């Protein structure tokens, strides 16, 4: 007996690589863990590496500079903050409210030691940029041949 083979069409995932998959998983767990708690989702982070420094760029729109705290302990960079909830006038009511508010914390493991005394941070247009200079032992060196 001959049976016709029918290919099953599987829906394609929204992510195309491991980083996209990680974002989807983070988003899923952040949604479950923060639902109804008033907690803000973890901010998105980009890292850009150069020869002597790495710059971490963290999305924190609507968060004031005074509501952010950055700490560095060994190879762990922690960003904590709070986005204040919007206040409504007495004679107004929400029709729709999608912006998250509340406290957040994000801890990132750095791939190399940094010069703690030379770390700088700047907040511009909702992007927190943290410049992390590599410690001398983490910088690439040219090795001479004898």
C-alpha positions in Angstrom: 0.0 0.0 0.0 1.3 3.4 -0.9 0.6 6.4 1.5 1.0 10.0 0.4 3.5 11.9 2.5 2.2 15.3 3.7 4.6 17.8 5.1 3.4 19.5 8.3 3.9 23.2 8.3 5.2 24.3 11.6 4.9 28.0 12.5 8.2 29.8 12.5 9.5 31.2 15.8 9.6 34.9 16.3 13.3 34.6 17.1 16.0 33.8 14.6 19.0 33.2 16.9 19.9 32.3 20.5 19.8 35.9 21.6 16.3 36.3 20.3 15.3 33.1 22.0 16.8 34.3 25.3 14.8 37.6 25.0 11.6 35.6 24.4 12.2 33.4 27.5 13.1 36.5 29.6 10.0 38.3 28.4 7.9 35.2 29.3 9.2 34.9 32.8 9.2 38.7 33.4 5.5 38.7 32.4 4.7 35.9 34.7 6.7 37.1 37.7 5.7 40.8 37.4 2.0 40.4 36.5 0.0 42.4 39.0 3.0 43.2 41.2 3.7 46.7 39.8 7.2 45.6 38.9 8.9 46.9 35.8 10.3 44.4 33.3 14.1 44.1 33.2 15.5 46.7 30.9 17.1 45.6 27.6 20.9 45.7 27.5 23.4 46.0 24.6 27.1 45.5 25.0 29.7 47.0 22.6 33.3 45.9 23.0 36.3 47.8 21.8 40.0 46.9 22.4 40.2 48.8 25.7 36.6 49.2 26.9 33.2 47.7 26.8 30.1 50.0 26.9 26.8 48.7 28.3 23.8 50.5 27.0 20.6 50.0 29.1 17.1 51.1 28.1 15.6 53.0 31.0 13.0 55.4 29.4 11.1 57.5 31.9 13.6 56.7 34.7 15.2 59.8 36.4 19.0 59.8 37.0 18.3 60.0 40.8 16.2 56.8 40.6 19.1 54.7 39.3 21.9 52.9 41.2 24.8 51.2 39.6 27.2 48.8 41.5 30.1 46.7 40.5 31.2 43.8 42.6 34.0 41.6 41.2 32.7 40.6 37.8 29.0 41.5 38.4 27.5 44.8 37.2 24.1 45.5 38.8 21.7 48.2 37.7 18.8 49.0 40.0 16.1 51.6 39.5 12.6 52.7 39.7 10.2 54.1 37.2 7.5 56.1 39.0 3.9 55.5 38.1 2.1 58.3 36.2 -0.2 60.4 38.4 -3.7 61.0 37.2 -5.6 64.2 37.8 -8.6 63.7 40.2 -11.2 64.1 37.4 -9.5 61.6 35.0 -9.5 57.8 34.7 -7.4 55.3 32.8 -8.8 54.1 29.5 -5.7 52.1 28.8 -2.5 51.7 30.7 0.4 49.7 29.2 3.5 51.4 30.5 5.2 49.5 33.3 6.3 51.1 36.5 8.0 50.0 39.7 11.4 48.8 40.7 13.7 46.8 38.6 17.1 45.2 39.0 19.4 43.7 36.4 22.7 41.9 37.2 25.1 41.1 34.3 28.3 39.1 34.5 31.2 40.8 32.9 33.6 38.6 30.8 36.8 40.2 32.1 38.1 42.3 35.0 37.5 46.1 34.8 39.3 49.2 36.2 36.7 50.0 38.8 38.0 53.5 39.5 37.7 54.4 35.8 34.1 53.2 35.2 31.8 56.1 34.1 28.0 56.3 33.5 25.8 58.7 31.5 22.1 58.9 31.0 20.9 60.5 27.7 17.4 60.2 26.2 16.5 57.2 28.3 19.7 55.2 27.5 22.1 54.6 30.4 25.6 54.1 29.0 28.2 52.6 31.3 31.8 52.6 30.1 33.8 49.7 31.6 37.5 50.1 30.9 39.3 46.7 30.8 41.8 46.1 33.5 45.4 45.9 32.3 45.5 42.1 32.5 42.4 41.8 30.4 43.7 43.9 27.5 45.0 42.3 24.4 48.8 42.4 24.0 51.2 41.7 21.3 53.7 39.0 22.2 57.3 39.4 20.9 59.1 36.4 19.4 62.6 35.6 20.6 
